Amino acid sequence: MNQTSWQIEDAENLYKISHWSNGYFALNEKGEVTVKAQENAKAVSLIDLIDGMHIRGKTMPVLLRIQNLLEKQIQLINESFAKAITDSGYQGNYRGVFPIKVNQQAHLIEDIVRFGAPYQHGLEAGSKAELMIALSMLKEPGPLIVCNGYKDQEFVELGLGMVKLGFNVVFVIETPAELPIILESSEAMHIRPVIGVRAKLFANAAGHWTSSGGDRSMFGLNTRQLVEVVDKLKEADMLDCLQFLHYHLGSQIPNIGDIRKGVREACRYYIELVEEGAPMKYLDLGGGLAVDYDGTRTSSVHSRNYSLQEYCVDVVETIQLVLDEKQIPHPTIVTESGRATVAYSSVLLFDILDVAGFADTKLPERREDEHPLISNLYYAYETLNYKNAQEVFNDALYYRDEARNSFIRGNLPLRVRSEVEQIFMVIMKAIAVIINDYPDALSEPEVLKTMLADIYYGNFSVFQSLPDAWAIDQIFPLMPIHRLTERPNRATIIADLTCDSDGKIDKFVQNGELVRTIPLHAIREDEPYYLGVFLVGAYQETLGDLHNLLGDTHVVSVYIHQDGNFDFVNEIEGDSVSDVLSYVEYQPHTLLSNFRETAEKAVRSGRITPAERQKLVSRFEAGLRGYTYYEQ
């Protein structure tokens, strides 16, 4: 297909935006990525949003939060469970809770509480700090506050205080050591709390977090410990407080079969607790509702082989089927879906600053006294055809490696090695042209694509904004957000601003397969080129670190109206250099004072003038106030 025949549909087919976007993102006729939360709403271009940010003084990179998508996901999760419950005749209810650890940012939690209020959508806290967030954010009784994690006396007493105020706080026992604290604090404060237990299921799930389930999982009670908790509650005359069963198979469960197995086993625990005399009311499935990051709709670790509605139906019907056999009343179903709630609502936007590639590599001029390695490579190049492409590829690799080894041993001059590398790359480019027409001419075409890939330097930090891409090889959808009426003809990998070899993105999904390069457009001089990384709302802000002291990006929250107009509802300045220095225990004013003293010594010694000193000090001060990322 030539450049002139490239269509928007080809861009859609290449980047598979409709497969992973849940219907929220699409392409317009100008070749720009658009967003909308409602089917009948007008789509808004991300380029228009960037223009609005620039007017407001925000430069790249920016984390864009789209409030509508968060609102829609909360609505979908609650209404999908409501539909499954109604359609099956299930006699219980559904209550969602958001695990604060997935994204603790204050404005996002505020939005979750606000958008979740019509559904009594609650919060889950796994630490004392997260509990204090939950206690301060939820203003009215009704939603659940599920207390997981290791709990000390202060943690328990904070929660019990909210029980006195009428709030629905549940204390989930994760380890046997927590029970005495809960019992003693409850007696001292004259409160009968709702107590839950986390069961350590035998079932586990595939994916990155498979160790969250199974009998070797870190948290939860095994069968012996569960029986001991029941007996101790009976001894304390508090078995009536045990009303809540919780389990967690792990985040991002790709296979619906694993989810069903977990629910079935949890129901057996629930039945046994009821038969022990506990007035059980809640069954909490924990997290696990997956996001289809790669758009393949399969059971791969980056995808899921089920829809949201199928998930809800399978959960409801499995509980109903197992409990009906024992004529046990249906519990309120609780899920702690964090990833599926917030992932869609955040997009990392950044520009490309520079390119390193081999587009202009040319053959060097031949000489009568040329090195034999050069002669051999020229012969390989001149005899190359589609029939011997694999042989030439192998020979070229051999000669290039010979040149490198000879150089290391001191037997090859730098200029000769440079010419060898030039001819090698010209051969590789020629083979790449051949395999476009004859794909089977090379056994491992991906190796060649990686070898020829341009490096696009992005204005961001993988470690700060996409830590899972580095730490666990998480795949995030990445694509240009404009120029999609043009064919992207450069095979690329993405490097960030850090001086770390791991600061890159070189794993992508294309046509359901993992590849090492992504097609992007050639960079035009004096024209910005923007990329978007999508589905980054879960964990990335919380896990990000200060690699190379690149701090938090600007954060811009927008709310998009049905008519396509949008409001910038919140803007958070990214970290300044001064901010990140203070995080690692430097005092910016001390640094400035030290620099002033150093510059003054230079004035006294005559190396600079007082005027030059003032310029240097002003630049230092401006640098402390500046953004940690590249500023145009």
Buried (B, 14 or more C-beta within 10 A) or exposed (E): EEEEEBEBEBBBEBBBBBBBBBEBBBBBEEBBBBBBBEEEBEBBBBBEBBEBBEEEEBBBBBBBBBBBBBBBBBBBBBBBBBBBBEEBEBEBBBBBBBBBBBBBBEBBBEBBBBBBBEBBBBBBBBBBEBBEBBBEBBEEBBBBBBBBBEBEEEBBBBBBBBBEEEBBBBBBBBBBEBBEBBBEBBEEBEBEBBBBBBBBBEBBBBBBBBEBBBEEBEBBBBEEBBEBBBEBBBEBEBBEBBBBBBBBBBBBBBBBBBBBBBBBBBBEBBBBBBEBEBEBBBBBBBBBBBBBBBBBBBBBBBBBBBEBBBBBBBBBBBBBEBBEEEEBEBBBBBBBBBBBBBBBBBBBBBBBBEBEBBEEBEBBEEEEEBBEBBEBBBEBBEEBEBEBBBEBBEBBBEBBEBBBEBBEEEEBEEEBBEBBBBBBBBBBBBBBEBBEEEEEBBEEBEEBBBBBBBBBBBBBBBBBBBBBBBBEEBBBBBBBBBBBBBBBEBBBBBBBBBEBEEBBBBBBBBEBEBBBBBBBBBBEEEEBBBBBBBBBBBBBBEBBEBBBBBBBBBBBBBBBEEEBEBEBEBBBEBBBBBBBBEEEEEEBEEBBEEBBEEBBEBBEEEEBEEEEBEEBBEEBBEEBEEBBBBEE
